[in-house]
Amino acid sequence: MEHNHSHHAHDHFEKLTNVNTALVTGIVLNSLFVVVEAVIGFSVDSLSLLSDAGHNLADVGSLALSLLAFRMLKIKPNNKYTYGYRKTTILASLVNGVILLISVGAIAYAAFQRFSHPPPLPGKTIAIVAGIGIVINFATAFMFLKNKNSDLNIKGAYLHMLADGLVSVGIMIGGIIIYFTQLYWIDPVFSLIIVIVILSSTWSLLKESLALTLDAVPKDISIEEIKKNAEDLDGIKNLHHIHIWAMSTTENAMTAHMVIEHCDNINGIKEIKNKLKHRLEHMNIQHITLETEFSNDDCLKKECTK
């Protein structure tokens, strides 16, 4: 029985439209907040506000890269780029992680410099600005919540905004403490807390995007599970020489050798292939190439004998 996947394509493009809207909204809101936070941070000489503004600016850049990557998904393949520009979504995710690591280093350096001579700061102003940041960052994170597990860039955007919101909570608490106690060293302390939050939310994202850049098997896919699903099908003796890689942060590809038994007609082979492809599509593999072999054939590939 033929399975119609048109609704999957519709859902995919609907999701991309929603993500584009969320990215544009997030870029606009956070850009405005960066300007406000940076101006006030400079005027009151608050390192925590300036650090957060720098962090938010890096996140605006990350959102812009993600938006560019999703726009490039719409570019059709050509004779030179036969997969189109899908891979840019993975590169954007990797660049996002690198940008955040650079911003972490800058914030940490400035915080340690500030410990020796912390200037007097208006805690009330810091708390108010941070309160605005809480609203903007958590509102932006909420826009990515629904699709955060379906795409690495969306997950990255969600984690960035969630981390920003938590950082703003910390800065607001710091501002309140400064207001009531005049303990000005609290400002660089919360800057270092920002560093820890950024690192904890970025490291796994950076590792995953680097792995996908090197064509590692996506973490939610198991080759052993694929082999088991294939070999459970009637007519398939063995599946080997399997290669799986990410074409983008939402699409995966696979090539494999499929050993057929008890089938000597082309229609039967097609039916077996279609059944396996159907299973693989439900395991988040969208682009599948299967080379057919027969149980009495010798595979010429060295990898097949391993």
SERO-4910 file (N, C-alpha, C, O; in steps of 0.05 Angstrom, whole numbers):
BEGIN
 pado doro    nc1    nc2    nc3   cac1   cac2   cac3    cc1    cc2    cc3    oc1    oc2    oc3
  Met    A     17    -24      0      0      0      0     18     25      0     36     27     16
  Glu    A     13     43    -18     29     67    -21     23     86      2     -1     91      9
  His    A     43     97     13     40    116     36     44    144     26     64    150     12
  Asn    A     26    162     32     28    190     23     41    207     44     32    210     66
  His    A     64    219     36     80    235     55     76    265     51     91    281     61
  Ser    A     56    273     35     52    301     29     47    318     53     54    341     55
  His    A     33    305     73     27    321     97     52    327    113     53    347    127
  His    A     73    309    111     98    314    124    111    339    112    122    356    127
  Ala    A    111    342     86    122    365     72    107    390     81    120    411     86
  His    A     80    388     82     65    412     90     72    420    118     76    444    123
  Asp    A     74    401    137     81    407    164    109    419    166    114    438    181
  His    A    127    409    149    155    419    149    156    448    141    169    464    154
  Phe    A    142    455    119    143    483    110    127    502    129    134    525    132
  Glu    A    106    491    141     91    507    161    109    513    185    109    535    196
  Lys    A    125    493    193    143    497    215    164    518    208    171    535    224
  Leu    A    175    516    183    195    536    175    184    564    175    198    583    182
  Thr    A    159    567    166    146    593    167    144    604    195    150    627    200
  Asn    A    135    587    214    133    595    242    160    602    253    163    621    268
  Val    A    181    587    246    208    592    256    218    618    245    231    633    260
  Asn    A    214    623    219    222    648    208    210    672    222    224    692    228
  Thr    A    184    670    228    170    692    243    182    696    270    187    718    279
  Ala    A    187    673    284    199    675    311    227    687    310    234    703    327
  Leu    A    243    679    290    270    689    288    270    719    282    285    734    295
  Val    A    253    728    264    252    757    258    243    773    282    255    794    289
  Thr    A    222    763    296    212    777    320    234    778    341    238    798    354
  Gly    A    248    755    345    269    754    365    292    773    359    303    786    377
  Ile    A    299    775    333    321    793    325    314    822    331    330    837    342
  Val    A    289    830    324    280    858    328    279    865    358    291    885    366
  Leu    A    266    848    374    263    853    402    290    854    416    295    873    432
  Asn    A    307    835    411    333    834    424    352    855    415    369    864    431
  Ser    A    350    863    390    367    885    380    360    911    395    378    926    403
  Leu    A    334    916    398    326    940    413    336    939    441    345    959    452
  Phe    A    333    916    454    342    913    482    372    916    485    381    928    504
  Val    A    387    906    466    417    909    466    424    938    467    442    946    482
  Val    A    412    954    450    418    983    449    412    996    476    428   1011    487
  Val    A    388    991    487    380   1002    513    399    993    535    409   1010    550
  Glu    A    405    967    536    422    956    557    451    967    555    463    973    575
  Ala    A    461    969    531    488    979    527    491   1008    535    510   1016    548
  Val    A    472   1024    526    472   1053    533    471   1057    563    487   1072    574
  Ile    A    453   1044    576    451   1046    606    475   1034    619    485   1045    639
  Gly    A    485   1011    609    509    999    621    533   1017    620    548   1019    640
  Phe    A    537   1030    597    559   1049    595    555   1073    614    574   1083    627
  Ser    A    531   1083    615    525   1107    631    529   1103    660    537   1121    675
  Val    A    522   1079    670    525   1073    699    550   1056    705    556   1050    728
  Asp    A    565   1049    684    590   1033    687    585   1006    700    601    997    717
  Ser    A    564    992    691    558    966    702    568    944    683    559    942    660
  Leu    A    588    928    693    599    907    677    578    885    671    578    874    650
  Ser    A    561    879    691    542    858    687    522    866    664    515    849    648
  Leu    A    514    891    664    496    900    642    510    900    615    499    891    595
  Leu    A    535    909    615    551    909    590    557    881    581    556    875    557
  Ser    A    563    863    600    568    835    592    543    823    580    544    808    560
  Asp    A    520    828    593    495    817    583    488    829    556    477    815    539
  Ala    A    494    855    552    489    867    526    506    854    505    497    849    483
  Gly    A    532    849    511    549    835    492    539    807    486    540    798    463
  His    A    531    793    507    520    766    504    495    767    486    491    751    468
  Asn    A    477    786    492    453    789    476    459    796    447    446    787    428
  Leu    A    480    813    443    488    820    416    497    795    401    491    791    377
  Ala    A    513    778    415    522    753    402    498    736    395    498    722    374
  Asp    A    478    736    412    454    720    407    438    731    384    425    716    368
  Val    A    437    757    381    424    770    358    438    760    332    425    754    312
  Gly    A    465    760    333    480    750    310    474    721    304    472    713    281
  Ser    A    471    705    326    464    677    323    437    673    310    433    657    292
  Leu    A    417    689    320    390    688    308    391    696    279    377    684    262
  Ala    A    407    716    272    409    725    244    421    703    227    412    698    204
  Leu    A    442    689    237    454    667    222    434    645    218    433    633    197
  Ser    A    418    639    239    398    617    237    377    625    216    368    608    201
  Leu    A    369    650    216    349    659    197    360    657    169    346    648    150
  Leu    A    385    665    165    398    663    139    399    633    130    394    627    106
  Ala    A    406    616    148    407    587    142    380    576    133    378    561    114
  Phe    A    359    584    148    332    574    141    323    585    114    309    572     99
  Arg    A    331    610    108    324    622     82    338    606     60    327    602     38
  Met    A    363    598     65    379    584     44    368    556     40    374    544     19
  Leu    A    353    545     59    340    519     55    321    520     31    317    499     18
  Lys    A    311    543     24    291    546      3    304    547    -25    291    544    -45
  Ile    A    331    550    -25    345    552    -51    347    523    -63    355    505    -49
  Lys    A    339    521    -88    338    494   -100    366    484   -107    384    500   -112
  Pro    A    369    457   -107    395    446   -115    402    453   -143    384    459   -160
  Asn    A    428    452   -150    437    457   -177    459    437   -184    465    420   -168
  Asn    A    471    441   -207    491    421   -216    516    422   -200    531    402   -199
  Lys    A    522    444   -186    545    445   -169    539    437   -140    554    422   -128
  Tyr    A    517    448   -130    508    441   -102    484    423   -104    461    433   -103
  Thr    A    488    397   -107    466    379   -113    447    375    -90    425    365    -93
  Tyr    A    456    382    -66    438    381    -43    428    409    -36    415    413    -16
  Gly    A    433    429    -53    426    456    -47    444    467    -25    468    460    -24
  Tyr    A    433    484     -8    450    497     13    440    488     41    442    503     60
  Arg    A    430    463     43    420    453     68    441    453     90    435    458    113
  Lys    A    466    448     83    487    445    102    493    471    117    505    471    138
  Thr    A    484    493    106    488    519    119    475    520    146    484    535    164
  Thr    A    454    505    150    441    505    177    460    493    198    460    502    221
  Ile    A    475    473    190    495    461    209    518    480    214    527    484    236
  Leu    A    528    493    192    549    512    195    541    536    212    557    546    229
  Ala    A    516    545    209    506    567    226    506    559    255    513    575    272
  Ser    A    498    535    261    497    525    288    525    524    300    529    532    323
  Leu    A    545    516    284    573    515    293    583    543    298    596    548    319
  Val    A    578    561    280    587    589    284    574    601    308    587    616    323
  Asn    A    548    595    313    535    605    337    550    597    362    555    614    380
  Gly    A    558    572    364    573    563    387    600    576    390    608    583    413
  Val    A    614    580    368    640    593    369    637    622    378    653    632    395
  Ile    A    617    636    368    612    664    376    608    666    407    619    684    420
  Leu    A    592    648    417    586    648    446    612    642    462    615    654    483
  Leu    A    629    624    453    653    618    467    672    643    468    684    648    488
  Ile    A    673    657    446    689    682    445    678    703    465    693    716    479
  Ser    A    652    706    465    639    725    483    644    717    512    647    735    530
  Val    A    645    691    518    651    681    545    678    691    554    682    700    577
  Gly    A    698    687    536    725    696    543    727    725    549    741    733    568
  Ala    A    714    742    533    715    771    537    702    779    563    712    796    578
  Ile    A    679    767    570    665    773    594    681    765    619    684    780    638
  Ala    A    693    741    618    709    731    641    733    749    646    739    756    668
  Tyr    A    747    757    624    770    775    627    762    802    640    775    811    659
  Ala    A    741    814    630    732    839    641    723    837    671    728    855    687
  Ala    A    711    814    678    701    810    705    725    809    725    724    821    746
  Phe    A    746    794    717    769    791    735    784    818    738    794    824    759
  Gln    A    784    834    716    796    860    717    781    878    737    793    896    750
  Arg    A    755    875    739    738    893    754    739    887    784    733    904    801
  Phe    A    747    862    792    746    854    820    763    873    838    755    879    861
  Ser    A    786    881    828    804    897    845    793    925    852    798    935    874
  His    A    779    937    833    768    964    838    740    967    828    735    979    808
  Pro    A    720    954    842    692    957    833    681    985    838    682    994    860
  Pro    A    671    998    817    661   1025    820    633   1025    833    619   1004    832
  Pro    A    624   1047    846    597   1049    857    576   1047    834    580   1058    812
  Leu    A    555   1033    839    535   1027    819    506   1032    829    501   1027    852
  Pro    A    488   1042    811    460   1045    819    445   1019    816    436   1012    795
  Gly    A    442   1005    838    430    978    838    401    978    827    393    960    814
  Lys    A    386   1000    833    359   1001    825    357   1002    794    340    988    782
  Thr    A    374   1018    782    374   1020    752    381    993    740    368    984    720
  Ile    A    401    980    751    409    953    741    386    933    743    381    918    724
  Ala    A    372    933    765    350    915    769    327    920    750    315    901    739
  Ile    A    321    945    744    299    952    726    306    943    697    289    931    684
  Val    A    330    949    689    339    941    661    338    911    659    329    900    638
  Ala    A    348    897    679    348    868    679    320    857    678    314    836    665
  Gly    A    301    870    692    273    862    691    261    863    663    246    845    655
  Ile    A    268    884    649    260    886    621    271    862    604    257    851    587
  Gly    A    297    856    610    310    834    596    296    807    601    294    790    583
  Ile    A    287    803    626    273    779    633    248    775    615    244    753    604
  Val    A    233    796    613    208    794    597    215    788    567    203    770    555
  Ile    A    234    803    556    240    800    527    252    772    522    245    759    503
  Asn    A    271    764    539    285    739    533    267    714    537    267    696    520
  Phe    A    251    714    558    234    691    562    211    690    541    202    669    533
  Ala    A    202    714    533    181    715    512    193    704    486    179    689    471
  Thr    A    218    711    480    230    701    455    235    671    457    230    656    438
  Ala    A    244    661    480    248    633    484    222    617    480    222    595    469
  Phe    A    200    628    490    174    615    488    167    611    458    154    591    452
  Met    A    175    629    441    168    627    412    182    603    399    172    592    379
  Phe    A    205    594    411    219    571    400    213    545    414    223    524    406
  Leu    A    197    547    436    193    523    453    181    500    437    190    477    441
  Lys    A    161    505    421    146    484    407    164    467    389    161    443    387
  Asn    A    183    480    375    199    466    355    228    461    364    245    454    347
  Lys    A    234    464    389    262    464    398    275    436    395    299    435    392
  Asn    A    259    415    395    271    388    392    272    378    363    280    356    358
  Ser    A    262    395    344    261    386    317    283    396    299    286    387    276
  Asp    A    300    414    310    321    426    293    343    437    312    337    449    332
  Leu    A    368    433    304    390    441    320    392    472    323    399    482    344
  Asn    A    386    486    302    387    516    303    364    526    321    369    546    336
  Ile    A    341    514    319    319    523    337    325    517    366    320    533    383
  Lys    A    337    493    370    346    486    397    366    507    407    365    515    430
  Gly    A    385    514    390    405    534    397    393    561    404    400    573    424
  Ala    A    374    570    388    360    595    393    345    594    419    346    613    435
  Tyr    A    332    572    424    317    568    449    335    569    473    330    583    493
  Leu    A    357    555    472    376    554    494    389    581    499    393    590    522
  His    A    395    596    477    407    622    480    387    641    495    395    655    513
  Met    A    362    641    486    343    659    498    336    651    527    332    669    544
  Leu    A    335    625    532    329    616    559    352    624    577    348    633    600
  Ala    A    377    620    568    400    627    583    401    657    588    407    666    611
  Asp    A    394    673    568    393    702    571    373    710    593    378    728    609
  Gly    A    349    697    592    329    703    612    338    696    640    334    712    659
  Leu    A    352    673    644    362    666    670    384    685    679    386    692    702
  Val    A    401    693    660    422    713    666    409    739    676    419    751    695
  Ser    A    388    748    662    374    772    670    363    770    698    363    790    713
  Val    A    353    746    705    343    742    732    366    746    752    362    759    773
  Gly    A    389    734    746    412    738    763    421    766    766    427    776    788
  Ile    A    421    781    744    429    809    744    410    826    760    418    843    775
  Met    A    384    820    758    364    834    774    368    830    804    367    848    820
  Ile    A    374    804    811    379    798    839    404    813    848    405    824    870
  Gly    A    425    813    831    449    828    837    444    858    841    455    870    860
  Gly    A    427    869    824    421    898    826    406    904    852    412    924    865
  Ile    A    388    886    860    374    890    885    393    888    909    391    904    928
  Ile    A    412    868    908    432    866    930    449    891    931    454    901    953
  Ile    A    458    901    908    475    925    908    459    949    919    470    965    934
  Tyr    A    434    951    912    417    973    921    415    974    951    416    996    963
  Phe    A    411    951    964    407    950    993    433    948   1009    433    955   1033
  Thr    A    455    938    997    479    933   1012    504    949   1003    523    951   1018
  Gln    A    503    960    979    526    974    967    550    956    964    573    965    965
  Leu    A    546    930    961    567    911    956    573    910    926    561    894    911
  Tyr    A    590    928    916    593    932    888    608    909    874    606    907    849
  Trp    A    622    893    889    636    870    877    616    849    867    623    831    852
  Ile    A    591    852    875    570    834    865    568    835    834    562    815    821
  Asp    A    573    859    823    571    863    794    589    844    778    579    830    761
  Pro    A    616    844    783    632    824    768    626    795    775    631    778    759
  Val    A    617    790    800    609    763    807    587    753    789    588    730    779
  Phe    A    567    769    785    545    761    767    554    760    738    542    745    722
  Ser    A    574    775    731    586    772    704    598    744    700    595    733    679
  Leu    A    611    734    721    622    707    719    601    686    719    604    665    707
  Ile    A    579    691    733    556    673    733    545    671    704    537    650    695
  Ile    A    545    694    690    536    694    662    554    676    646    544    661    629
  Val    A    580    677    651    599    660    637    592    630    641    592    615    622
  Ile    A    587    622    666    580    594    672    555    586    657    553    564    646
  Val    A    534    603    658    509    597    645    513    593    615    502    575    603
  Ile    A    528    611    603    533    609    574    547    583    567    539    569    548
  Leu    A    568    577    582    583    552    577    566    527    579    567    509    563
  Ser    A    549    526    601    533    502    605    512    498    583    505    476    576
  Ser    A    502    520    572    482    518    551    493    515    523    479    508    505
  Thr    A    519    521    520    531    522    494    547    497    487    549    489    464
  Trp    A    560    485    507    579    464    502    568    440    487    580    431    467
  Ser    A    545    430    496    533    407    482    524    415    454    527    399    435
  Leu    A    514    439    450    506    448    424    530    450    405    529    442    382
  Leu    A    552    460    416    577    463    400    587    435    391    595    431    368
  Lys    A    588    416    410    597    389    404    580    376    383    590    363    365
  Glu    A    553    379    386    535    366    367    538    378    339    538    363    319
  Ser    A    540    404    337    542    417    311    569    410    298    571    407    273
  Leu    A    590    408    314    616    401    303    616    372    293    627    366    271
  Ala    A    602    354    308    600    326    299    585    324    272    593    309    255
  Leu    A    563    340    270    548    339    245    564    351    222    561    343    199
  Thr    A    580    371    227    597    383    207    617    362    196    624    363    172
  Leu    A    625    344    213    644    322    206    629    298    196    641    276    193
  Asp    A    603    301    190    586    279    180    584    255    199    582    232    190
  Ala    A    584    260    225    578    239    244    549    231    242    532    246    233
  Val    A    543    206    251    515    198    252    500    215    272    509    218    294
  Pro    A    477    227    264    461    244    282    455    228    308    450    204    307
  Lys    A    455    242    330    454    229    357    428    214    362    427    196    378
  Asp    A    406    222    348    381    208    353    377    184    335    355    172    334
  Ile    A    397    176    320    395    154    301    415    132    309    439    137    314
  Ser    A    405    107    310    422     84    318    425     65    294    405     56    283
  Ile    A    450     60    285    454     42    263    445     14    270    434      0    253
  Glu    A    449      6    295    440    -21    304    410    -24    302    400    -45    294
  Glu    A    396     -3    309    367     -3    308    357     -4    279    338    -18    272
  Ile    A    371     10    261    365      9    233    369    -19    221    352    -29    207
  Lys    A    392    -31    228    397    -59    219    375    -78    228    366    -95    213
  Lys    A    368    -75    254    347    -93    265    321    -90    251    307   -109    243
  Asn    A    313    -64    246    287    -59    232    288    -70    204    268    -80    194
  Ala    A    311    -67    191    313    -77    163    312   -107    162    297   -119    146
  Glu    A    327   -120    179    329   -149    178    304   -163    190    301   -188    187
  Asp    A    287   -148    203    261   -159    212    241   -162    189    221   -176    191
  Leu    A    247   -147    167    228   -148    144    232   -174    128    255   -183    124
  Asp    A    210   -186    119    212   -209    102    226   -203     76    220   -183     63
  Gly    A    245   -219     68    259   -215     43    286   -202     46    302   -203     27
  Ile    A    292   -190     69    318   -177     73    335   -195     92    328   -200    115
  Lys    A    357   -204     81    375   -221     96    395   -205    113    401   -211    136
  Asn    A    404   -182    101    424   -167    115    425   -138    104    419   -133     81
  Leu    A    432   -120    121    437    -92    113    465    -84    123    470    -87    147
  His    A    482    -75    105    509    -69    113    520    -45     97    506    -33     81
  His    A    546    -39    101    559    -16     88    541      8     91    535     22     71
  Ile    A    532     14    115    513     35    121    528     61    127    547     62    143
  His    A    519     82    113    530    109    118    506    128    123    488    129    107
  Ile    A    508    142    145    486    161    152    499    188    159    518    189    174
  Trp    A    488    209    149    498    236    155    476    256    154    454    251    143
  Ala    A    481    279    166    461    301    167    465    319    142    487    329    138
  Met    A    444    323    127    444    341    105    439    370    114    449    389    103
  Ser    A    424    372    136    418    397    149    411    391    178    414    368    187
  Thr    A    402    411    193    395    406    220    367    393    222    358    387    244
  Thr    A    354    389    200    327    376    200    326    351    182    307    335    185
  Glu    A    345    347    164    343    325    145    368    308    145    391    318    147
  Asn    A    364    282    144    386    263    144    386    245    119    365    241    107
  Ala    A    409    236    112    412    219     88    425    192     95    440    191    115
  Met    A    420    172     79    432    146     85    437    131     59    420    131     41
  Thr    A    459    117     57    464     97     36    471     70     49    483     70     71
  Ala    A    463     49     36    469     22     48    467      1     26    455      5      5
  His    A    478    -22     32    475    -46     15    455    -64     28    457    -71     51
  Met    A    435    -72     12    413    -88     22    414   -116      9    412   -118    -16
  Val    A    417   -137     25    419   -164     14    391   -176     14    378   -179     35
  Ile    A    382   -184    -10    355   -195    -14    357   -225    -16    376   -237    -27
  Glu    A    337   -239     -4    335   -268     -7    306   -276    -15    287   -262     -9
  His    A    304   -298    -29    278   -309    -36    261   -289    -53    237   -287    -49
  Cys    A    274   -275    -71    259   -257    -89    274   -255   -116    297   -247   -116
  Asp    A    260   -263   -137    274   -263   -163    259   -246   -184    264   -249   -208
  Asn    A    242   -227   -175    229   -210   -194    231   -181   -185    232   -175   -161
  Ile    A    232   -163   -204    238   -135   -198    216   -121   -182    222   -104   -165
  Asn    A    191   -129   -186    169   -117   -171    171   -124   -141    165   -108   -124
  Gly    A    179   -149   -136    183   -158   -108    205   -142    -95    202   -135    -71
  Ile    A    227   -138   -109    249   -122    -98    241    -94    -92    248    -82    -71
  Lys    A    226    -82   -111    216    -55   -107    198    -53    -82    200    -34    -66
  Glu    A    181    -73    -78    164    -73    -55    180    -75    -29    173    -61     -9
  Ile    A    200    -92    -28    217    -94     -4    231    -68      1    232    -59     24
  Lys    A    242    -55    -20    256    -30    -17    237     -8     -6    244      6     13
  Asn    A    213     -7    -17    193     13     -8    186      9     22    182     29     36
  Lys    A    183    -16     30    177    -22     58    199    -12     76    194      0     97
  Leu    A    224    -17     68    247     -9     85    249     22     85    253     33    106
  Lys    A    245     34     62    246     64     61    225     76     78    229     96     92
  His    A    202     64     78    180     74     95    188     73    125    183     92    139
  Arg    A    200     51    133    209     49    161    230     70    167    230     83    188
  Leu    A    249     73    149    271     92    153    261    121    154    272    137    170
  Glu    A    241    127    138    230    155    139    218    161    167    219    184    176
  His    A    207    140    180    196    144    207    218    143    228    213    147    252
  Met    A    243    139    220    266    140    238    282    165    232    306    167    239
  Asn    A    269    185    219    281    211    213    303    210    193    323    224    195
  Ile    A    300    192    173    319    191    150    303    196    125    285    180    118
  Gln    A    308    219    112    291    227     90    302    221     62    287    216     43
  His    A    329    220     59    341    215     33    356    188     34    376    186     47
  Ile    A    345    168     20    354    140     23    363    129     -4    347    130    -23
  Thr    A    387    118     -5    396    104    -29    404     76    -21    422     72     -4
  Leu    A    392     56    -33    397     28    -26    408     13    -50    395     13    -72
  Glu    A    431      0    -47    442    -16    -68    434    -45    -63    439    -56    -41
  Thr    A    421    -57    -83    411    -84    -79    432   -106    -85    445   -105   -105
  Glu    A    434   -125    -67    451   -149    -71    434   -173    -65    412   -171    -53
  Phe    A    444   -196    -74    429   -221    -69    446   -240    -51    470   -238    -50
  Ser    A    432   -257    -38    445   -274    -17    468   -291    -28    485   -299    -13
  Asn    A    468   -296    -54    489   -313    -66    511   -296    -79    529   -306    -92
  Asp    A    509   -269    -76    529   -251    -87    551   -246    -67    548   -249    -43
  Asp    A    575   -239    -77    597   -230    -60    600   -200    -63    604   -190    -85
  Cys    A    598   -186    -41    601   -157    -42    630   -150    -47    648   -161    -33
  Leu    A    635   -133    -66    663   -126    -73    675   -105    -55    699   -101    -56
  Lys    A    659    -91    -39    669    -70    -22    683    -83      2    673   -101     15
  Lys    A    707    -72      9    722    -82     32    706    -79     57    707    -96     75
  Glu    A    692    -56     60    677    -50     84    655    -71     89    648    -76    112
  Cys    A    646    -84     68    624   -103     71    633   -128     86    617   -143     98
  Thr    A    659   -134     86    669   -158     99    676   -153    128    683   -172    142
  Lys    A    673   -128    137    680   -122    165    657   -129    183    659   -125    207
***
